[in-house]
Amino acid sequence: MAGHSKWANIQHRKGRQDEKRGKVWTRIIREITVAARQGGGDLSANPRLRLAVDRAKAANMPADRVKYNIDKATGNQEGVTYEEIRYEGYGIGGAAIIIDTMTDNKVRTVAEVRHAFSRNGGNMGTEGSVAFQFKHCGQLIFAPGTSEDKVMEVALEAGADDVITGDDGAIEVLTSPAQFEAVKNALEAAGLKADVAEVTMRAENTIELTGEDAVRMQRLLDVLEDLDDTQALYHNAEIDSEAL
């Protein structure tokens, strides 16, 4: 995102996510299930599971429910088997979109994703059609007014790849996925808690959308976000929230 509106876009995104809290626990449970099945139930030895549990805590999921789902995933109990599938496509103005899904029926999921694109002005792409426009990385974003010098000192010492300050004062720390936890922990130990902290697909370049294009793009994103099998949604649109 361009520096001048990074913070506004972040706040807008968080606001949209807050409206959809009803689906958050379902997605976290799926992530816990897959992470535990693939890497075991030991948090100290399974980074993906640690991140999922952190998300569960942030979403105020009860600890006993977290434990139940880890035990269920690692105890060979009967249950649904989920498959992770990534879809790619184009939104309004050629904006790039990635949808990460977790599904027990990929025929249903691909049909729903394709329908969402076609009915809302987008186009579903082939594998790899837009992913090259994103970088898989750890991302921590701090509100304007946070000490740039302190963030930079702690982050780089802990192994961050880069620290970027936007025109609006928001500070973005970028890490490799492997270093994300170490950098996050070091920053928090120094009293620096990020407003956004996640391993994500970060757009290398953005497309600015205003007016009716912004409205149409947000509608498409909302439909994709609301699909039952959507786990994460990434895009490179910089949406003018004032147009919504």
N, C-alpha and C positions, 0 to 999 in steps of 0.2 A: 504494500500500500504506500502511496505517496505520503511523505512526511506531514504535509500540511493538514491532512484529514485522518491520519491514522487513528488517533484517539477517539474521534467522533465515530468512526467505523467500528472500532472495538466496542464502544459503549452501546452502539446500535445492535451489534451482533449479540452481545450479552443480554440485552433487553429482549430480543426475539427468543433467545434460548430460555430465558426465565418464564416466558409465556407457555413453554412446552415442557414444563417440569414433570408432567404426568408420565412422559415417556422415558425420562432419564434413568429411573431405576431399572426398567426393562433392558435398556441398552447396556447398563453397567453389569447387570447379572449375566447377560450373554458374554460380555468381554471377560468377566471373571471365570465363567465356565470354560471358554475356549483356552484362556491363558493357563488355567489350572490343568486342563487335560493335556495340553502340549508340553508344559514345563514343570508340572508337579505343584503340590500345594505348599511348598516351603517358600515363604516370602523372601527369605534371605538369598535364595538361589534362583529366583524367578523374577527378573526385573519387570516383565510385562504384567505379571500378577500384582506386583507392588504398586505399579501405576494405577491399575484397575481398582485396587483397594483404596488408594489415595482418593480416587474419584468418588468412590462409594462414601468415604468419610465426608468429603466436601458436599456431597448431596444428602448428608444426614441419614444415610442408610444404617439401620441398627446392626451392631457388630455380630449379633447372633445370626442374622440373615446372611451376612457376608460369609461367616463360617459355614453355615449350612450349604451354601452354593459351592464353596470350595470343596467341602467334604463330598458333596454329591458328584462333583466333576471328577474327583480323584478316587472315589470308592467304587467305581464301576457299577453304580446304580443305573437302572433303566432311566432313560430320558431322551430328549430330543438331541440329535446331532446336528450341529450347525456348521455350515461351510462359509468361508470368507470369500467374497467375490467383489472385485472392483469394476465399476463402470465409469466410462468417460463420455463427455459430450460437450456441446456448445450451447451457450445461452444467448441472450439478447446482445446484439452487437458483436457476436463472435467470442464472447467471454468464455473462458475455459472452466469446466466443471468436472470434479471428480466425486463420485459417490462410493463410499466403502459400505458394503452391506454384509450382514451375517444372516444366513437363511437356511431353512430346512427344506426349501423347495425352490431351486434356482429357476425353474421354468416360470413359476409364478412371479418371482422377483424381476427377472429380465423383462417380462411383459409389462409389469407395473412401471418400471423405470422408463421403458420406451414410450409408454402411453403418457407419462408425465411430461416428457420432453415434447412429444408431438402435439399435445393439447395446449401447451403453454409457450409456444414460439421458439422452442429449442430444437436441437438435433442430437440424437444419440450417435456417438462416434465409436470407432473400433478401439481395441486395446492398444494403448500407447499413443493415441491420437493427440492427447493434450498433456499427458503426465510429464513429458519432457519440459513443460513450462513451470514445473514445481520442483522444489527441493525438499527431500525428506530430512527433517532436522528438529532439534529441540528449540523451543521458542519461549522466552520469558519477556513479558512486557510490563513496564512500570509506568505509573501515572506521571503526568507532568508535575514537576516540582520535586521529584525524587533526585537525590544527589547523583549527578552524572559521574563525578570523580569516584565516589564510593562504589557505585555499581561497577564501573569499569575496572577498578582495582581488584575487587573481590572476584568478579566474573572471569577476568583473564587469568588471574592467579589459579583459579579452580579448573581452567582448561577450556573456557569458552572460545569459540572461533571468532566472534565479532561482537561489538557493541555499537549500536546505531542510535543516534538521537535525532528524532524528527523535528521539523520546523515548529511543531506545537509543543515540544518539550517531552513527549513520550519517549521512553528509552526501551529499546529492543535488544535483547541478548540472544544470540544465536549459538547453538552448540551442535555437535554431532549427536545422533540419537544415543550413542553409548555414553556420552559425557553428561547428558541432560540431568540425571539424578544428582551427580556429584556437584554440578554447578548450582542447581536449585538448592541443595542442602547447604552449600557454602554461603549462598546469598541469604537464606533464611537465618542461618546462624549469626550473620552479621546484622540482623534486624531488617533485612530487605525482603519483603514479601511481594511477589509479583501479582498483578491483577489477572494476568493470563499466564499460565504455565502448562505447557503441553508439548508432546511430540506430535508434529503436524506435517502437512504438506504445504510448504510456504510458496506462494506465487513469486516467481522471479520478476515479473512485470505485471502491471495492472491496467485495466481498462476502466475509464471513468464513465459512469452512466448517470444521467440526470433526467429530470422530467418524466415523460411517459415511459422511456426506456428503463429508468430506475424502478418504476412501479411494476412493469412487466417482468423485470429480472427478479425482483423480490417475490413476486407471485410464483414464479417458476421454482425458486429456491425453497419457498414455503411448502410447495407441493412435494418436492423431492424429500425435504426434511421430514415431512409427515408420513412418508411411507413406512409401514411397519418394520421393514427389514433394514432401513437405513441406520447405520452406526455412526458415520461421520460424513460431513459434506465439506468440500473445499472448492474455492473458486477464486478467480482473479479479478472480480468486478469490484470497483470502488463505488459504492452506491450512495448517492446523495440522499441522506435520510430526510432532508427537508422536503423532498419531493414526495415522500410517502404519506 
